[in-house]
């Protein structure tokens, strides 16, 4: 049975519930990036749980997604090709 990914607002709520110490702004930004990543046709799009792990990582490190995207993507994406696709999309401004 196929269950689709949540929309951006629902994903932000899920992230906020699972990472209670995260700011609303960061949870929303993470959710927005996840939605965009899943539209890129990646070999392995990020799951909800991988998104939660990534949000925890960003929160603990207290870093800005945009400034540290390249260094934090391996937490979220598992293949080099997917990371390169994501970085190219970020360079085009797709995540803003």
N, C-alpha and C positions, 0 to 999 in steps of 0.2 A: 504494500500500500504506500502510495506517495503522499507525503505531507509537505506542503510548500513551506518555504522560509517565511518568517513573520515580516510584516511591513516595518518600516523604519521606527515608527512610534512604539509599536509593540516590542520590538527588539530593544529599544532604549529602556523600556520599563523592565524587561527581563534582566538586562545588564544591571540596572539600578537595584533590583531585588537581590541579585546574586552577589553584587559587589556594593554593599550598602555604604561604604565609605567613599564611593566615587561621586564626583560632582555631576549635577544634571547636565551641565555643558559637555563634559567629557563623555558621559554615557551617550548623549545624542550624537556627538561627533563620531564616536566608535560605530554606532549603529548606521550612520550615514555612509561611512567608508565601507562597512560590511555589505550594505545594499549595492553599492557601486561595484565592489569586487565581484559579487555574485553575478553581475551582468556582463562581465568581461569574457566569459567562456573559458574560464580556467579549467585546467585538468582536474583539480580538486578544490572546488569552492569552499570557503571557510564555513564550518558548521557553527551552530549557535554556541556550543560549548567551547570551541576554539576562540570565538569572539569574546566570550566571558574571560577566558584565560588571557587573551590579549589585553582586555580592559584592566584586569588585575595587574598585569605587567606594567602597563602605562601608568597606572595609578601609583603603584609601589615605587617605580622609578621617578615619578613626578616629572615626566617629560611631555613635551608637546608632540602630538601625532605628526604634524607637518614637518617639524624639525628633525624627528627621529624615525621617520617612516622606514627608511632603508634598513636601519639597524633592528627595528622591532618586527618587521614582517616575517622573519623566520619563526616567530612564535605562532603566527597565524597561518602562513602558507608553507606547505611542505616540499614543494619542488622549486628548483632554481628557475625553471621556465616560468612558473606562475609568479614568482617574485619579480622577475624581469618585466613581465606583462603589467603587473601592478605598478611598478615604478615608472614605466612609460606612461601609463594612464595618469598617474599622479603628476608627472611632469607636464602633461597636457592640461592640468587643472581640473581633471574629472572628479576629484574628491572634494572640491571646494563648495 
